[in-house]
Amino acid sequence: MTVVLDHTKSRPRHPEKAHRPDTPVLRKPDWIRVRAPISKGYAATTAIVRENGLHTVCEEAGCPNIGECWDKKHATFMILGDTCTRACAFCNVKTGMPGPLDPLEPQHVAEATAKLGLAHLVVTSVDRDDLADGGAEHFAQTIRAIRGLCPSTTIEVLTPDFLRKEGALERVVEARPDVFNHNLETVPSRYLTVRPGARYFHSVRLLQRVKELDPRMFTKSGIMVGLGEERNEVLQVMDDLRAADVDFLTIGQYLQPTRKHHPVVRFLTPDEFEGLKTVAYAKGFLMVSASPLTRSSHHAGDDFAKLKAARGA
């Protein structure tokens, strides 16, 4: 279990969860355990992130791979602030009413990319339902700023669903990221409990629409398992994503951030993940990453190279 303490304000990090009863926490199996981040590379990445006043999903979401990735100076930048307008039951990102956008954030992300020497960069964000375009123009500005300062860096975006934001998706695609990622997170039957602010088929359609706008753009999506889904439901998600021509699928184990979050129903074994990977490849995905510690941005640069090779691009 990961607990992130927020000392910047007196309000709870998750006000909508503060009065929920504590949920049980399953003991983690050996294959889930990771070492604490203490390396020099981790410290150097931390310094660059702080120096540029940036937020990362690695910290905000309590990613278990932060030590490994930051040691290699790989970080996933989270734009549009650090406060999300949604209240998903699985997520450890702070919720509430966000502040105004920082107009300098796109340039700061580009500068940090240059300092870290990133060959491949992942940019994600909180949900910003309060903005007319959901933050799409800010995504586009960030992509353009990175291209201007680091023209050889390939860019992967992990966007929100832009629900009821007319023209938002088109604005991001026009900025031409190399990979467009949007996570389904879970199976349809778990949406009302796990992801109540989203709509499953809207998210599938979003990914399909990316391919309609730019057939050469790589698309990617991911789900968590261990939230109470059935195996046949996971296989149906695979079929829905392939029908939307999604190239890359990630499947990882859900880990409960705090006792106030959705409980882990069960831990899948490494062999079960291997089985899901085999099925996913058989269904036609170009790239599949499935393991207990798989996350959307984990090994993103290496996976992008494999993705291009699989297409022959």
C-alpha positions in Angstrom: 0.0 0.0 0.0 1.3 3.4 -1.0 0.3 6.5 1.1 1.1 10.0 -0.2 0.9 12.7 2.4 -0.1 16.2 1.3 1.2 18.8 3.7 0.6 21.8 1.4 -3.1 22.4 2.5 -5.2 21.6 5.4 -7.9 19.9 3.2 -7.7 16.1 2.7 -6.0 14.8 -0.4 -9.2 13.0 -1.3 -12.1 14.8 0.4 -14.6 12.6 -1.3 -13.1 9.5 0.3 -12.3 11.0 3.7 -15.4 9.6 5.4 -15.5 6.3 3.7 -14.9 3.2 6.0 -11.5 1.7 5.7 -11.3 -1.2 3.3 -9.3 -4.4 3.9 -5.8 -4.6 2.5 -4.6 -7.9 1.1 -1.0 -8.9 1.8 1.2 -8.3 -1.2 2.8 -11.4 -2.7 6.5 -11.6 -3.2 6.3 -10.7 -6.9 4.8 -7.3 -6.1 7.5 -6.0 -3.8 10.0 -3.3 -5.0 13.0 -1.6 -3.4 12.8 1.9 -2.0 14.1 4.6 -4.3 17.5 5.7 -3.0 19.9 5.8 -6.0 21.9 8.8 -7.2 20.0 8.8 -10.5 16.7 9.0 -8.6 18.0 12.0 -6.6 19.2 13.7 -9.9 15.8 13.3 -11.5 14.0 14.6 -8.4 16.2 17.7 -8.5 15.3 18.4 -12.1 11.6 17.9 -11.5 11.7 20.3 -8.5 13.9 22.8 -10.3 11.3 23.2 -13.0 8.3 23.2 -10.7 6.7 20.1 -12.4 4.3 17.4 -11.3 4.8 13.8 -12.3 2.3 11.0 -12.3 5.1 8.8 -10.9 4.8 10.7 -7.5 1.2 11.7 -7.6 -0.2 8.3 -8.3 2.3 6.5 -6.1 3.8 4.4 -8.9 5.8 1.3 -7.7 8.3 1.7 -10.5 9.4 5.2 -9.6 12.8 4.0 -8.2 13.7 2.1 -11.3 12.5 4.7 -13.8 13.9 7.8 -12.1 17.3 6.1 -11.6 17.4 6.0 -15.4 16.1 9.7 -15.6 12.8 8.5 -17.0 9.8 10.5 -15.7 6.2 10.9 -16.8 5.2 14.6 -16.6 1.7 15.4 -15.4 0.4 18.7 -16.9 -2.7 20.8 -16.2 -1.8 21.0 -12.5 -1.9 18.4 -9.7 -5.6 18.4 -8.8 -8.2 16.3 -10.7 -11.8 17.1 -11.2 -12.7 13.4 -11.2 -12.8 11.1 -8.2 -12.0 7.6 -9.4 -12.0 5.0 -6.7 -8.6 3.6 -7.7 -6.6 6.8 -8.2 -4.2 8.5 -5.7 -4.0 11.8 -7.6 -5.4 14.7 -5.5 -9.0 15.6 -6.2 -10.9 18.9 -5.9 -11.3 22.2 -7.8 -8.0 22.9 -9.7 -6.3 26.3 -10.0 -5.7 28.2 -13.2 -3.3 26.8 -15.8 0.3 27.7 -15.7 1.1 29.3 -19.1 4.8 28.5 -18.6 4.3 24.8 -17.9 4.7 23.6 -21.6 8.1 25.4 -21.7 9.2 24.0 -18.3 8.3 20.5 -19.5 10.4 21.0 -22.6 13.4 22.3 -20.6 13.2 19.4 -18.2 13.1 17.0 -21.2 16.3 18.5 -22.5 18.0 18.4 -19.1 17.1 14.7 -18.6 18.2 13.9 -22.2 15.1 12.0 -22.9 14.8 10.1 -26.2 11.2 9.3 -25.5 8.8 11.3 -23.3 5.4 10.5 -21.8 3.1 13.5 -21.0 -0.1 12.8 -19.1 -2.5 15.0 -17.1 -5.2 15.2 -14.5 -8.8 15.4 -15.8 -9.9 19.1 -16.2 -13.7 19.0 -16.7 -13.7 22.7 -15.6 -11.9 23.7 -18.8 -13.9 24.3 -22.0 -11.5 22.1 -24.0 -10.5 19.8 -21.2 -6.9 21.0 -21.5 -6.4 19.9 -25.1 -4.8 23.2 -26.2 -2.4 22.9 -23.2 -1.4 19.4 -24.4 -0.8 20.8 -27.9 1.3 23.6 -26.6 3.4 21.2 -24.6 4.0 19.0 -27.6 5.0 22.0 -29.7 7.4 23.3 -27.0 9.1 19.9 -26.7 9.4 19.6 -30.5 11.0 23.1 -30.5 13.6 22.4 -27.9 14.1 18.6 -28.4 13.3 17.8 -32.0 14.6 14.3 -31.9 12.6 13.3 -28.8 9.6 11.1 -29.5 6.4 12.1 -27.6 3.7 9.9 -26.1 0.6 11.5 -24.6 -1.6 9.8 -22.1 -4.8 11.9 -22.2 -8.1 12.1 -20.3 -11.3 11.2 -22.2 -12.3 14.8 -23.1 -15.8 13.8 -22.4 -18.3 16.3 -23.9 -15.4 18.5 -25.1 -16.1 19.2 -28.8 -13.0 19.4 -30.9 -10.6 18.7 -28.1 -9.3 15.3 -29.4 -8.7 16.8 -32.8 -6.6 19.6 -31.3 -4.2 17.1 -29.6 -4.0 14.8 -32.7 -3.2 17.9 -34.9 -0.1 18.5 -32.7 1.1 15.0 -33.9 2.4 13.1 -30.9 4.1 9.9 -31.8 1.8 7.7 -29.6 -1.7 8.5 -28.4 -2.5 6.7 -25.2 -5.8 6.7 -23.4 -6.5 4.1 -20.7 -9.7 2.2 -20.3 -8.5 1.3 -16.8 -11.0 -1.5 -16.2 -13.8 -3.6 -17.7 -17.3 -2.1 -18.4 -19.0 -3.8 -15.5 -16.7 -2.1 -13.0 -17.0 1.5 -14.3 -19.8 2.7 -12.0 -17.7 1.6 -9.0 -14.1 2.2 -10.2 -14.4 5.0 -12.8 -17.8 6.6 -12.3 -17.0 9.9 -14.1 -16.1 8.1 -17.4 -18.0 6.2 -20.0 -16.4 3.0 -21.4 -17.7 3.2 -25.0 -16.8 6.9 -25.2 -13.2 5.9 -24.3 -13.2 3.2 -26.9 -14.6 5.5 -29.5 -12.0 8.2 -28.6 -9.2 5.7 -29.5 -11.0 4.7 -32.7 -11.3 8.4 -33.7 -7.6 8.9 -33.4 -7.0 6.3 -36.1 -9.6 7.9 -38.3 -7.9 11.3 -37.9 -4.3 9.9 -38.4 -4.1 6.2 -39.4 -0.3 6.2 -38.9 -0.4 7.4 -35.3 0.3 4.6 -32.8 -2.6 4.2 -30.3 -2.3 2.6 -26.9 -4.5 1.7 -24.0 -4.3 -0.1 -20.7 -6.3 -1.7 -17.9 -5.7 -2.8 -14.3 -6.7 -6.2 -13.1 -7.5 -7.4 -9.6 -10.6 -5.0 -9.2 -13.2 -7.8 -9.3 -13.3 -8.3 -13.1 -13.8 -11.7 -14.7 -11.3 -13.1 -17.2 -13.8 -13.2 -20.0 -14.5 -9.5 -19.5 -10.8 -8.8 -19.9 -10.8 -10.7 -23.2 -13.9 -8.7 -24.4 -11.9 -5.5 -23.7 -9.2 -6.8 -25.9 -11.7 -7.4 -28.7 -13.2 -3.9 -28.3 -9.7 -2.3 -28.5 -8.8 -4.3 -31.5 -12.1 -3.3 -33.2 -10.9 0.3 -32.6 -7.5 -0.6 -34.2 -5.5 0.0 -31.0 -1.9 -1.1 -31.5 -0.5 -1.4 -27.9 -2.1 -2.9 -24.8 -0.8 -2.7 -21.2 -2.2 -4.9 -18.4 -1.0 -4.4 -14.8 -2.0 -5.3 -11.3 -4.1 -2.8 -9.4 -2.5 -1.7 -6.1 -4.6 0.0 -3.5 -3.2 3.4 -2.6 -4.9 3.7 0.8 -7.5 2.0 2.9 -10.0 4.6 1.6 -9.6 3.5 -2.0 -11.1 0.5 -3.8 -9.8 -2.7 -2.3 -7.7 -5.2 -4.2 -10.0 -8.2 -4.8 -7.1 -10.5 -5.7 -3.5 -10.6 -7.0 -3.0 -12.3 -10.3 0.0 -14.5 -10.6 2.8 -13.8 -13.2 1.7 -16.9 -15.1 -1.8 -15.4 -15.4 -0.3 -12.2 -16.9 1.7 -14.3 -19.3 -1.5 -16.1 -20.4 -3.3 -12.7 -21.0 -0.3 -11.5 -23.0 -0.4 -14.6 -25.2 -4.1 -14.1 -25.9 -3.6 -10.4 -26.6 -0.9 -11.1 -29.2 -3.2 -13.7 -30.8 -5.9 -11.1 -31.1 -3.6 -8.9 -33.2 -2.0 -6.3 -31.0 1.4 -5.1 -32.3 2.7 -4.7 -28.7 1.6 -6.1 -25.4 3.0 -5.5 -21.9 1.4 -7.6 -19.2 2.9 -8.2 -15.8 2.1 -7.4 -12.1 4.1 -4.2 -12.2 3.2 -3.1 -15.7 2.2 0.6 -15.9 1.3 2.7 -18.9 4.6 4.6 -18.9 6.9 1.8 -17.7 9.7 1.1 -20.2 7.7 3.4 -22.7 10.8 4.3 -24.7 12.0 0.7 -25.2 8.4 -0.4 -26.0 8.0 2.4 -28.6 11.1 1.1 -30.4 9.5 -2.4 -30.4 6.2 -1.0 -31.5 7.8 0.7 -34.6 9.7 -2.5 -35.4 6.5 -4.6 -35.2 4.8 -2.3 -37.7 7.9 -2.1 -39.8 7.9 1.7 -39.5 
